[in-house]
C-alpha cells in the first residue's frame, strides 16, 4: 500500500473500459515516473478479496488462487515515452470513428485498462489468472520491471500461456523479432583539413559500411506459419571533432531485426561475417520469440478471440515469457503505427472489442 492515499487520482475499476483508459492516461507516467499510477492501481485493487496483490517497486501483480488446472499470465506496462503536449486526453472523431487522443492511449494504457477492469470483475475465471502491470518498459532493458520481477520472484512466472497487451488493433501477433545493435568503427589519421592529404579520413572509410546497408534486401522468413520480415539499418553515425579537422574515427550504429528462427548469438555471428573487415562492437542484443500458437491453449485463445494471427515485427516482452518456456502472444487495442506518435490515439471500439473478447475467453476456457 502507498504511504499516502491519492484522493485526487482515484481509479474506479467499475467504470467502463473507455473511461478507465482516460483516467489512467491522465495520470502521467513517463518511464521513471510511474509511482503515482502504481499507487493508484494498488489502491484500486485493494477492495477485491479474490485477488492476491503483490507489489515489487512500481510493478504490481494480482492473481487468482482458485486451484485451477491451468494458469494464464496477462501483462502490460504502465510507463509511456515522454510527452509532447499530448496530455490531458481528449475525445475526437476522425473519419466518422471515435477515438481517445493522448499519450499512452495506444502504448499501452488502453490494454492496461481492459486488464484492470477484468481483473476486478472476473472473480471466478475459468482458469487462474496472474495479472502483471510493470514499469520501465520504454527504456533500458536493465531496469525493465518485468525482467526484474522475474529475477526476484520467479515463483510468479508459473503459467501455461501469456498474453501481453501491446497494441495490435485487436489482432493476435505471435512471438516477436529479435533485435541486435552494434557499433561499427573506422579509424584514420587526424590532420588539418587544409592539408587533408597528410591525414586519413575515417568518415570516408565508412562508405563501404553504408553501401552494404543500402544494398541489403530484407528477408521474409516463415516461422511456425507466420512470416517475419527482417531489417538491417544504420540508426546513427558519428565522427569528427571540428569543421577544419580530418576525422580520425567514425562510428556507424547498426540495428538488426532478425526472425525468431535464430538466436541473438547466431545473428551476431552473421553481422560480424558481413562486416568482417571492420571493428564491430556489440552494444545490445535480445532474442526474439517463436509464435507460440501451436500450444493447445493458444489455439483455444485464437478461436475464442477471432481475428487474424500475425507476426510481431518489433521486439516485445513476450520474449521474456518465451525464454521461460511459456508460449506468449501480443494482443491489445490500438494501432501500433500510432504508438509514440504525437497524435497517439486509440479507437474506442477497439477498446471495448478487446474487453469483450478477453472476457469471453477467460470465462469460457476449459479449466
Order of alpha helices (4+ residues) and beta strands (2+ residues): alpha-alpha-beta-beta-beta-beta-beta-alpha-beta-alpha-beta-beta-beta-beta-alpha-beta-beta-beta-beta-beta-alpha-beta-alpha-beta-alpha-beta-beta-alpha
